[in-house]
Amino acid sequence: MKADHNSSSPVPGFIRAFVDHPASVNETYLQHAAFAGRFAILLFAAGGAALVHAVVPPLFESTASRMIKQMHADMQARH
């Protein structure tokens, strides 16, 4: 039995998004997941550096801002 893509169920569109969105940036699902996962880890690391810096100002004085600038450059290079 063939799936009806015109039904009112959001499931087919949701599943299709797993392929369509990564394809919109010329990536496979796994490539996109790896990039987004790496980005999330770097955001947590930058946040950790900023938190340490908030408590002990001489530590990680420019780490978070440097990481964010690099991540922004990486994101811009993708488009």
Secondary structure per residue as TSV (DSSP state, phi and psi in degrees):
chain	resnum	aa	ss	phi	psi
A	1	M	-	360.0	133.2
A	2	K	-	-85.7	139.1
A	3	A	-	-71.8	139.8
A	4	D	-	-91.5	108.0
A	5	H	T	-78.7	-6.8
A	6	N	T	-98.0	5.4
A	7	S	S	-72.0	167.9
A	8	S	S	-80.3	-3.5
A	9	S	-	-71.4	132.5
A	10	P	S	-78.0	-8.7
A	11	V	H	-60.8	-49.8
A	12	P	H	-58.8	-41.6
A	13	G	H	-64.4	-38.7
A	14	F	H	-64.6	-44.8
A	15	I	H	-66.5	-40.7
A	16	R	H	-60.4	-32.9
A	17	A	H	-62.4	-24.4
A	18	F	H	-65.4	-22.9
A	19	V	H	-104.3	-43.7
A	20	D	H	-63.7	-47.1
A	21	H	H	-64.5	-50.5
A	22	P	H	-57.7	-37.7
A	23	A	H	-63.4	-29.9
A	24	S	H	-66.8	-17.6
A	25	V	T	-116.1	24.9
A	26	N	T	56.6	45.4
A	27	E	-	-133.3	157.4
A	28	T	-	-81.8	172.2
A	29	Y	H	-58.4	-46.5
A	30	L	H	-66.9	-38.5
A	31	Q	H	-62.5	-43.7
A	32	H	H	-65.8	-41.1
A	33	A	H	-63.2	-40.4
A	34	A	H	-65.2	-44.6
A	35	F	H	-63.6	-47.6
A	36	A	H	-65.3	-38.3
A	37	G	H	-65.3	-43.6
A	38	R	H	-61.1	-43.1
A	39	F	H	-60.7	-43.6
A	40	A	H	-62.7	-43.7
A	41	I	H	-62.5	-42.7
A	42	L	H	-65.3	-37.4
A	43	L	H	-63.7	-42.3
A	44	F	H	-62.1	-42.1
A	45	A	H	-64.2	-43.8
A	46	A	H	-63.0	-40.9
A	47	G	H	-63.1	-40.1
A	48	G	H	-63.4	-43.2
A	49	A	H	-62.9	-41.2
A	50	A	H	-65.3	-38.0
A	51	L	H	-66.5	-44.3
A	52	V	H	-61.8	-44.6
A	53	H	H	-60.3	-36.4
A	54	A	H	-63.0	-34.2
A	55	V	H	-87.5	-40.5
A	56	V	S	-126.7	86.6
A	57	P	T	-52.0	-32.2
A	58	P	T	-70.4	-15.8
A	59	L	T	-90.6	141.3
A	60	F	T	52.8	45.5
A	61	E	T	-57.9	-36.7
A	62	S	T	-128.2	9.2
A	63	T	H	-61.6	-51.8
A	64	A	H	-62.5	-45.6
A	65	S	H	-65.7	-38.7
A	66	R	H	-63.8	-42.1
A	67	M	H	-64.2	-44.0
A	68	I	H	-64.2	-41.9
A	69	K	H	-61.2	-42.7
A	70	Q	H	-66.5	-41.0
A	71	M	H	-64.1	-38.8
A	72	H	H	-63.5	-44.1
A	73	A	H	-61.5	-41.7
A	74	D	H	-61.5	-42.1
A	75	M	H	-66.5	-42.6
A	76	Q	H	-64.4	-35.0
A	77	A	H	-67.7	-21.3
A	78	R	H	-75.6	-22.1
A	79	H	-	-104.1	360.0
